[in-house]
Amino acid sequence: MPSTPSHVVNVPVNQIREITQAAWATPDAIVLSIGEPAFPVARHVLEAAMAALDRDDTNYTPNAGIAPVRAAFSERFSRRSGVDDDPSRVFVVAGAQQGLHLALSTLIGVGDEVLVPDPGYPTFTMTVGLLGGVPVFYPLVPQHGFQPRIEDLRNLVTERTKVLMLNSPSNPLGSVFDHELTRELVRFAHEQDLWIVSDECYEAFTYDVPHVSPARFDAGGPEAVPQAREARVITSLTLSKTYGLTGLRIGALVTPPGMEPLLSNVMEATVSCVSAPSQYAGLAALTGPQDYVSTALEHYRSNRDAATSVLDSLGIDYLDASGAFYLWADLSFTTGGDVRTWTRTFLSERGVALAPGTAFGSMGEGWVRIALCGRTDELVEGLSRLPAPPRS
């Protein structure tokens, strides 16, 4: 049999899927390991998809998506980020993951380096490796509130560094970059001549703090840093989390001017276009009633508060979640230096699935990610089964 390239063979296993699939095979397991919204999709969104099927609107669309959907994504991004966007810069993609692959496919070649957060979402690393690139991890540590530091990034830049990956609100951390940090990160990228790929999948869900898009500080943004002579921020958006459309696979890339022909070519060579019924469902979600988003936001906030109450009662440390719908908890007192194995044991013995921190990088050893998007009673029951730290 012909050999498979090493950069494909060496793509790491996604430990989130590993523990979640084990949980799905475990009777009566409480699954707190995956970010699957618990609410039914809004009826008007389902009807829009069904109407597209009824009229047999199942043909190819333009690579970048149908014009009304691009315009709707552009309007939402402009309104929420403060950036004067143009629909011609929006590419409709098959979910944020395909958007990430599309963006990096246009930015890196074999051996090029990408600065990736650790802890960070695992497909950042997987996608870079699959494209033959080299992920270079910048540390997010408890001592600094799991926020990136410019000095750490600067020490990692080489002549092969091409891209800085940013993620706020963060999966898995629930942390949010403030205005000043976001501006400094964009300034740094321009100084170092780097692209920024900004994963903003959870932009709709922050708690008492604003979401700040790096595009605000890019060339053409309302607060462009002096170093920004040309745009270099690519923003990744998705409807999976915002409207609970995880299985319809629809998101968008907001790109700098001039990238459209290149992205269209790469899109053609990967998925050609997103399915038309999914695009019409996305259009209905973006332009119709927004009750789903407001209801989900309050549910996630309430679940965050319920979860932290349980952890406080047990004496378990955690990072205060300011966004997304995850809680990052420190179980190093009980995991024995191998949180991946511990989560499998906890599932088999206590019937609860948590995502091991090492799914998100080596800095996650001893930590777990708790999904806050499901039923409150299951969340509270599952966390109540955690062990308490020993008394000092």
N, C-alpha and C positions, 0 to 999 in steps of 0.2 A: 504494500500500500504506500502511495506517495506520502511524504512527511507533511505535517502541518507546521506552519511558521511558528517560531518560538513566541513571538509577541501575541499570538492568538492562544496558544497552549497556556501561557503564563497569565492570562487574564484571571484575576482572583475570583473565587466563589463569592457571591453576594450572600453574606451571612444573615441578612434580613429575610431573604427568601428561604434560606435553609431552615431557620427556626420556625418560620410561619408555615411552611409546608409540613413540618413535623407536627405543628399544632393542629392544622386542618385534619391530620390523620389521627388525632387524639380525641376520643369521645369526650364531649362536654368541656373541652379546654376553653379557657378565657384568653382570647387573642388580643394582646396589647402590643404586638410587635410590628404591626403594619398600619400605614396611614390611609385607611379606607374610610371615608366619611360614612356615617351611619344613616343619614337622612335619605329618603327617596328623592329621586330627581324631580324637579318641578314639572308639573303636568304640561305646561305650555312648551317646555323644551322637548319632551317626549313627542308631543303632537307635531312639532315642527319636523322632527326626524321622520315620523310616520307619514306626514304629508309629502315629503320628498320621495319616499318610497312609493306612495300611492300614485304619484304622477310620473313614476319611473325616472326620476332625476338621479340617475346612477352612472352617468358618463364621466369621462375625464373632466377635470377642471383645469384652469391654468396652474402652472407649477406653484405659484405663490398664493393660490387660493382665489375664491370668488371675491369680486370687488366689495360687496356689502360687508362681508366678514372682515376683510382687511380694514375697511373704514371703521367698523365697530371696535376692533382691537385698538386701532389708532386713537379713536376718541377716548376710550377708557384710559389708555396709557397717558395721553396728554392731560386728561383731567386729574388723574391721581398723582402723576409725577411732576406736573408743572412744565413739562417739556413740550414745545410746539412741534408735534410730530406730523408726518405726512404718510398717508396710507401706502404710498409707493414703496416705503421702506419696511413694510410689514410683510413677513412671510408666514403663512399659515402652515403649521407643521403637525405631525402625528404625535402630539403630546410633547412635553418638555424634554423627554429623553431623546426623541428623534431630533428635536431642535438643537440639543447639545451636540449630538453627533454631527449634524449639518454644520453648525458653527465651527466646531473644531476641525472638521474635514477641510474647511476653507482656510484655516489659519496655521496649521502645523504640518510638518513633514516628518519623515523618519528621523529620530534622534533629537527632535526639537523638544524643549522642556516647557512644562506648564506648571505654574505655582498653584498647588491644590491645598485647601484647608485640611488640617488634621486636628480634631475630628471634622469630617466632611462627608457629604453624601457619597456612597460607594461608587456609583456609576461615573462620577468625575474621574476617578482613577481608572476604572474599567475602560471608559471610552478613550482616554488618552493612550492607554496601552494598546488597545485594539487598533488604533491608527498608527502605531509604531512610534508614538511619542514617549516621553519620559516624564512621569509625574514627580514633581519635587514638592515635598510636603512642608508647609509652613505651620508652626505649632500654635495651637489655641489651648491655653493652659488656665487652670483655675485661678492662679495668682493674679491674672490679668483679666478675669471675668470672661474667659474664653473669647476674647476679642483679638483680632490680628494686630500686630505691632509693626510699624514701618521698618524699624531696625532689623527685625527678624527677616522680613521680606528682602531688604537690601542685601543682607548677607548671603542670600540664596541665588541672586541673579548672576547669570553667566552670559557669555555671548550666544548661547543656544536658547536662552529663555525668550519665549514668544508671547505667552498668555498668562494673565492673572485671573484665576477663578475666584469670584466672590459669591456669597450666598447670604442674603439677609432679607427677611427673617430666615434663620438657620434651621435646616434639618441636618443634624439631630438636636441641636442645642436649644432651640427656642430663643436664641439671642437675637438682638436687632442692632444694626449699626446706627449710631447717631449722626447728626448732620456734620459735625466736625470730622469724625473719623472717615465718613464716606468721602468727603472732599479731599482729605489727605491721601486716601487710597487712590483716587483718580489722579491727583497731582503726581504721586509716585509713579503710576503707570506711564504718564506722559513723559516724565523725566527719564524713565528707563526705556522708553520707546516700546512699550508692551501693549498688546490688546487686552481688553477686559471683557470677559464673558460673565455677565451678572445674572445669576439664577434668582428670579424674584417670584417663584411659584406660590409663595405664601403672602404676597403683598396685601391681600385683602384682610389678613388676620394679624393684627397687632393689638396690644392691650395697654392703653394709656400712654403710648408713645407713637410718634408718626413713623410711617415707612418712608425712607429717603432713598430714591433711586440714584445710582451713580451717574445716570445720564444727565441729571441736573447740572453736573459740573464738567461735562464733556463739551467739546466744541459745539456751538449751537444751542447749548443749554442756557437756562436763565441765570445760572451762577457759574459759568464756565471759568475754570482756573486759568491763570495767565499762560500756563504752559500748553494749553489746549489749542493748538493751531489747526488740527484736523480731528474729526471724530474717530474714536476707536473703541467705544463701548457698544457691545452687542447685548441686548436685554432679552432674557428668556422668560416667557409668560406661559401660563397654562390655565385651562378651564377645569382640569381634573380636580383640583382641591377647591377652587373658588365656588364651583357650582356642582361638585360631586360627580363629574363626568369622567371618572377614571377609566372606564372601559371604552369610551367613545374616541379616545386618543386625539385630542385637539388642543393645540396651543399656538404660540406665535413667537417669532423672533423679530425684534425691532432692531434694525441694522443701520450702520452709518451710511450716508449717501455714497453711491458709486458701487456698492457691492451687489446690486440686484442681478446683473447678468451672470456673475460668477455663482451666486447662490442658486439661481434658476438652473444652471447646468448641473450643479451638484445634486440638487433636489431631483432632477430628472433621472439621474444615475442611481438614486437610492429608492425613493418611493413614488416618484413622479408627482403625486399630489395626494392630498387628504381626501377621504371619501366624501362625496357630496352630501349624503344625509347627515354625517357628523358635522359638516360645516354649517348646514342649516340649523341643526340643533344648537351649535355654538352661537350662531347669529341670534337665535331666540333667547338664549341665556344672557347674552351681552346687552340686548336692547329691550328685553321684556322686564317684568316685575323682578325686583331684587330682594324679595322676602327671604329666599333661600340663604343669601349671604348674611343678612342681618341675624337670622335665626341661628345659623351655624356659628357665627362669631360669638353670640351670647352663650351658646351651648359649650363651646370650647373654653370660654372663660370660666364658666361654672364648673366644668370638669377639671380645669387646672386648679381651681380653688379647692375642690373636693379632694383631688389627688394630693395636693400639698398638705391638706389637713391630716390625711392618713400618714404621710411620711413624717410630718412633725410629731404626731403622736407616737410614732415608732422611734423617733430620734435619728432618722436617715437624712443625710445632707443631700441637697439638690441645687441646681442652678435655677434661679427665678426665671420663669418663662415670660418673655415680653412679646413673643410672636409665634407664628406657626401653631401647630397643635401637638407639641411634644414636650415632655419633661425629661430632663437629663439628671439622673440620680446616681449617687456614689454608693456602690455596694462593695467597695474594695475590702471592707472588713470581713466579708464572707465568701468572696469569689476565689480566694487562694491563688491569685495571679493568673487565672485562666477563666475569664468571664464567659467566653464562648462555650466551654464545657459546662460551666455553672448554669447557664440558661437552659441547656438541654436537660440537666439534672432537675432543675426547678420545674420545668415543664412536666417531666415524667413523675415527679414526686408530689407536686402541688397543683398541677393542671393549669399553669399560667405561663403564657409565652411573652417574653420581653426581648427586645432586640439587644444583642450584646454590643457594648461600646466599641469592641474591636471591629465590628462591621464598618465602622466609620474611620478607622485608622488606628495606629498603634497607641496614640495618645488617649484612646478610649478605653484602654485596659482598666478593669475595675468598675466601669460605669455601665449603665443600661439606659436605653431610650424607651420611654413609656408613651404610647400613642394615646392621645386624649380625645379622639374623635368618635369613640363608640358610646355605648350605653353607660350612663353614670353608675348604675347599680353593679354592673360587671366590673367597671374600673375600680370602684371602692372595694368590692369583694376580692378582686385579684390582688390589689396592693396590700390588703389586710393580711394576706398569706405570706408576705415578706418577713424575713427574720429581722429582729431588732439588733442593733449593734450592742456589743458587750458593754456593761457599765464600767466607766473608768474609775 
